[in-house]
Amino acid sequence: MTTSNPVSAQLVRPKPWLGGLLGFFFPGLGHLYVGRAAAGLSLLGACYGLSAMIIAWGWGRTAWGEILVLGSCLALVLVGVMQPVVVAWHQPEQVQLRYMCWPVYLVFAIASAVVQWTVPPTILSHTGGSIFSVPSQSMAPTLSRGDVIAVDQSAYVRQLPVPGDVVVVRVLLGAPAEPISYVRRVRSVIAGPAPNDARIEVAADNRDFDTPELKSLSAKEVTGKVTLILWSRDMARIGHRIQ
């Protein structure tokens, strides 16, 4: 009579392709899948640490800064994808640990997504900023539709915009009037008796989107200065400073 070995029944060998796929979509999850939990958590922390430094310190405002940011992002992606693949490829069958199961992977993925969408806004809020999604091609080629940008809402608390600034304006349009936000470039500033009485002349970089309602605005309608591209379909523009 033969008896089954309870340990050997739990032996598993991770699939290399699945480790790489999980690591591509969720930093660190591929490492967790192949049994390298500490490495996965370290990679996750490195990814969000880099995101925090890009936002808080303005990395990417120079050519060398852009190279540093893109190189760091590429290195993290390669580590997150390739290391789980290599480990799984060369790893013999092993005892399946408690955390090597789909419920844990799901919790890890959800936590990763939550951190991804809460860390940047939290950092920006502590620095007087907010996040805005560009709604159209009105600022092309400076900004493209769908770009996610950082807006410094404290930039004009003590001073007026200057010509050349890219700003977010909030105006009342339509009937009934509803507040709508746009991104425009400051062309000129006409000072008034008080800072809030100044008139700000703005225009779209893409002149096809210029409208009479958005040419001359009050200083109160300028809600902040655009400072940084946080995300773009053109990956090379992520982290680029808006001058």
N, C-alpha and C positions, 0 to 999 in steps of 0.2 A: 504494500500500500504506500502511495506517495502522499506527502504532505506539502502544502503550499507554504512558501516563505513569505510572511507578511511584509517584510522589508522589500524583497525583490518585486513584490506586486506593486510597489509605489515608485519603482524606478522610472524616470522619464528622461527624455532627451529633447531639449528645446529645439524648435525649428528655426534655422538661421533667417529665413525670409520673414518670418513673423516677428522675430526680435528686431530686425531692421525697420520693418513697417511701423511697429509700435514706437520705436525710438524716433522716427521721423515726425510723427504727428504729435507725440507727447514726450518732451525731453525727459530722459531718465526712466521711462516706462520700459524701454527695451532692456535696460540693465536689470530692472526688477524681474522681468520675465526670465532672464537667464540666470537668476540667482545672485546678482551683484547689487543688492539693495543699497549698500553704503555708497557705491559709485553712482548709482542712479540718483540718489538724493543730492549728492555733491554736484552732479551735472545740472540738476534742476535749480539748485541755488546759484550756480554760476550763470545760468541763462538769465535769471531774474535780476541778479546782481549787475550784469552787463546792461540790462534794460534800464535799471535804476540810474546807472552812471551816465548812460546816453541822455536821459531826460534831465537829470539834476545838474550835471556838469557840462552839458552842451557838447558832448563829443560829436564829431562829424562836421564841425563848422569850418574846418580846413581840409585841404586835400589829404594831408597825412592823417588827419583824424578820421576821414572817411575810409582810408585804407585800413586803419587800425580797427575800426568798427566792423567793416565787411570781412576782414581777415578773422577777427574774433568770432563773428557769427558763423562763418564757414567752418572754422575749426570745431566749434561746439556741435554743429550739425553733423560733421563727419564723425566725431567721437560718439555722438548719440546714435548714429545709424550703424557705423562700421564695427565698433567694438562689440555690440551684442551679436552681430553676425559672425565675427571671428570667434568669439567665445563659444557660441552655440555650435559652430562648425567643428571645433576641436574638442569640445567638451564631451566626455563619455556620459553614459547614463548615470544619473544621480538620484538620490532620494529627494522626492518632491517636498520642499519646505512648506510650512503653513501659509506663508504669504504668496506662494506661487500658485495662485488660483484666480479665476476670472472675477469674482466679486472684489478682490483686493485690487486687481488691475482697473476695474471700473471706478472704484473709489479714488485711486491715484489719478486717473484721467480727469475725473470731475474736479478734484482738488487743484490739479494743474491748470485746468481751464479757468477756474474761479480766480486763482492767483494771477493768471495772465490778464484777466479783465479788471482786476481790482488794484493791482500794484501801481500801474501807470497813473490812473486817476488819483490815487491816494498821494503819490509823490507830487503830482501837479497841484493838488489842492493845498498842500503844505507850502508850496512855493507861489501861491496866488494864481494858479493856472487852471485850465480846463481843457477838455478834448472836444474837437469839432471835426465833423466829416464834411469834406468839400462837396457841395451838392451838384456842381455843374462844371463845365469847361471854361467858365468865365475868366479864370486866372491862368489859363494855359499860355505859355508852357511852364510858368513858375509852379503852378499846382494843377493837378488833374482831378477829374471827377472821381470820387471815392477815396482820395487821399485822406488819411487821418492825421490831423495836425494838432500841435500844442499851442494854446492861446494864453498869453500872459495878461490876465485881467487886472493886474496892478500896475501895468506899464504907464498908464496915463492918469494915475491918481494925483500926481504932483506936477505933471507936465502935459503939454499938448502933443499930438502926433506931429511928426515932421514929414515933409515930402519924401516919398520913397518907401515909407512904412507900409507893410501889408497888414491890414486890419480886418477884424470881424465887425460888421455893423448890424444893428438890429433896428428895423424900421417898421412902421405900421402901414400896411398896404391892403387894398381890397375893400370891399363893402359887404359885411361890416369889417372894420379894420382889424387885422390880426398881425401880431409881431412875427416878422420873418427875418432870418439871419442870412447875410451874404458875406462873401470875402471880396475885398476891394483894395486897391492901392491908393494911398494918399497922393494927390497931385499938388495941392496947395492948402495952406491954412490961413484963414482970415481972422485975425485976433479981434475979440470984442472987449467990452468994458470989464467982463469977468471971464475966467477960463471957460465956464459952461456956456457962455454966450458966443464963443468962437464958431465960425463956420468952416467945415472941413469939405474940401472939394476932392471927390474920389472918382476913380474910373476902373474899369476892368482891363486887365492886361490883354485879353481877347476882346477887341473893340466891337465884335459882333454882339456882345452881351451888354453893351452900354445902354442904360435907360435913363430918361430925364429924371425919374423919381429918385435915382441914386447918385446924382451928380453933386448936389450941395446938401450937406447934412449938418446937424448940430453936433457939438462935441459930446453931448449926452448920448447920442446914438452910436458912438464908437465904443464897443464893449471890451476890446482887447487887441493886443498886438500878436500876430502870428509869428512864432519863433522857430518851430521845428517840425519836420515831417516825421511822424511816428511810424506810419505804415503807408506803403504804396504798392501798387501792382508792379511798378518798376523797382525791384529790390535794391538797385544801386542808389536810389534816392532816399532810402530809409536812414534817418539820422541826420539828414541835410538841414543845415541852418538856413532860415529865410532872412535875407538881408533887405 
